[in-house]
Amino acid sequence: MSILYLDSSGVHFPTVPGSPGAWDPDSENPQTGSSVDAPPRPYRTTPDSHFGTENVLRIHVLEAQDLIAKDRFLGGLVKGKSDPYVKLKLAGQSFRSRVVREDLNPRWNEVFEVIVTSIPGQELDLEVFDKDLDKDDFLGRCKVGLTAVLNTGFLDEWLTLEDVPSGRLHLRLERLTPRASAAELEEVLQVNSLIQTQKSTELAAALLTVYVERAEDLPLRKGTKPPSPYATLTMGDASYKTKTLSHTSAPVWEESASFLVKRPHAESLELQVRGEGGGGLGSLSLPLPELLAAEQLCLDQWFALNNGQGQVLLRAQLRVLVAQHSERGAPSLSPSSSSLSEEPELWGGLTHGPSSAPQLRQRLPHADRPQDAPAGPPGQVGQVQLTVWYHAEERRLVSIVHGCRALRQNGRDAPDPYVSLLLLPDKNRATKRKTSQKKKTLSPEFNERFEWELPLDEAQRRKLDVSVKSNASFMSRERELLGKVRGYDLMDDKDKGSS
């Protein structure tokens, strides 16, 4: 038998409550480091350093030349053509152009947009195929490294197709720079409307990046059991789903997602929190105009879910996408207006540089001009705001009628104005275009686009006739002329030199 003696030097017995050194559980400064201490509730998110650093790549698939002919007739005796289309792969996403029928030198003029990171070694993979009823035939492939375009912001090249006897593909790549500047949004939307082609979807004007950190106080399942929640983020047609966390009413996801936004002034971010195998636990709708009005276009806070129970902590950051050709000076965007009178000047503008990149010239409305602008000098009866531009790849003359200001009122009621466009010397319906009609206003806003398909040399010989008219009365087919711009020569601005 052994007898062991205890050393009391390291043993501390609790003191009597109220004596010096005793811990009062109700005191304001409890001892730290206890395993029962709950972590303080965060007031802001803590994303990693890569959050919000993405760029957007705009890919213009323009045309191809000298493709091989795959279609044959009469058992191969007669050589035909091909029905080509392009497949694109980048950053885990795939895209496909439309099919151009029976053409070895097709023109697609399509635009695709991809969110990309600065990870080195990324490549854009492209393959050209001939569309057939059974199996599509291979017409060539090529690759483009992204390092150069992400550094310089712009690339316009003809690429030789590999693994085929002949063929090359014309691409233009632009890096869109995300900026925390709501003031640039209107200009971006105007430029997008100009470079938009009939064959492409609506272009993105902003990049939305969302970091969903955690939620708290989610409702219990059947009153007692915690749910297994996940969150879904939806922006337009795109969505993102977080991981599912088991049996918790306070999940910590710490996940981020990015979305391309076409109309930031009119769209909303939708968030839903759901339980696996169960119903909804709460939802949130965040209008993007709130981000446009926020400092640095960013909100980082707790948001209450609309079911009256539960909150979610997230950071939502909006960035306006500025195209590189805008920074390089391709479009010159200066706010100004043109006057309507008996013999006024209308700003038009056709530019066509040596590059295949489209060149834009336009006049935009004054952002700070009041809606009911004062009347101008004698002889002027109002102002009209237009964009006139030639799209080289589409071989189309494009005009956007933005609106009118300070129109003249003849009579007791305001007119019902619309704008009529005519390409002189033709005066037939083939070249006539007109906007919708606005009711009872002296400052109508249209923002309507019109096109004429004609070659550049012919467009430069034309003159644009612009008239602002109104119905004389409800029962009459007569039109009241409110103002007119007679035969503006589309070459005038070009002769003065482009910006």
Stockholm file with secondary structure:
# STOCKHOLM 1.0

chainA/1-499         MSILYLDSSGVHFPTVPGSPGAWDPDSENPQTGSSVDAPPRPYRTTPDSHFGTENVLRIHVLEAQDLIAKDRFLGGLVKGKSDPYVKLKLAGQSFRSRVVREDLNPRWNEVFEVIVTSIPGQELDLEVFDKDLDKDDFLGRCKVGLTAVLNTGFLDEWLTLEDVPSGRLHLRLERLTPRASAAELEEVLQVNSLIQTQKSTELAAALLTVYVERAEDLPLRKGTKPPSPYATLTMGDASYKTKTLSHTSAPVWEESASFLVKRPHAESLELQVRGEGGGGLGSLSLPLPELLAAEQLCLDQWFALNNGQGQVLLRAQLRVLVAQHSERGAPSLSPSSSSLSEEPELWGGLTHGPSSAPQLRQRLPHADRPQDAPAGPPGQVGQVQLTVWYHAEERRLVSIVHGCRALRQNGRDAPDPYVSLLLLPDKNRATKRKTSQKKKTLSPEFNERFEWELPLDEAQRRKLDVSVKSNASFMSRERELLGKVRGYDLMDDKDKGSS
#=GR chainA/1-499 SS CCCCCCCGGGCCCCCCTTSTTCCCTTSSSCCSSCTTCCCCCCSSCCCCTTTTCCEEEEEEEEEEESCCCCCEETTTTEECCCCEEEEEEETTEEEECCCCSSCSSCEEEEEEEEEECCCTTCEEEEEEEECCSSSCEEEEEEEEESHHHHHHSEEEEEEECBSSSSCEEEEEEEEEEEESCGGGHHHHHHHHHHHCCTTSCCCCCEEEEEEEEEEESCCCBTTTBCCCEEEEEEETTEEEECCCCSSCSSCEEEEEEEEEESCTTTCEEEEEEEETTSCEEEEEEEEHHHHHHSGGGEEEEEEECTTSSCEEEEEEEEEEEECHHHHTTSEEEEECCEEEESSCCCCCCCCCCSSSSCCEEEEECCTTSCSSCCCCSTTEEEEEEEEEEEETTTTEEEEEEEEEESCCCCSSSCCCEEEEEEEETCCSTTSCEECCCCSSCSSCEEEEEEEEECCHHHHHHCEEEEEEEEESCTTCCCEEEEEEEEEEETTHHHHTCCC
#=GC SS_cons         CCCCCCCGGGCCCCCCTTSTTCCCTTSSSCCSSCTTCCCCCCSSCCCCTTTTCCEEEEEEEEEEESCCCCCEETTTTEECCCCEEEEEEETTEEEECCCCSSCSSCEEEEEEEEEECCCTTCEEEEEEEECCSSSCEEEEEEEEESHHHHHHSEEEEEEECBSSSSCEEEEEEEEEEEESCGGGHHHHHHHHHHHCCTTSCCCCCEEEEEEEEEEESCCCBTTTBCCCEEEEEEETTEEEECCCCSSCSSCEEEEEEEEEESCTTTCEEEEEEEETTSCEEEEEEEEHHHHHHSGGGEEEEEEECTTSSCEEEEEEEEEEEECHHHHTTSEEEEECCEEEESSCCCCCCCCCCSSSSCCEEEEECCTTSCSSCCCCSTTEEEEEEEEEEEETTTTEEEEEEEEEESCCCCSSSCCCEEEEEEEETCCSTTSCEECCCCSSCSSCEEEEEEEEECCHHHHHHCEEEEEEEEESCTTCCCEEEEEEEEEEETTHHHHTCCC
//
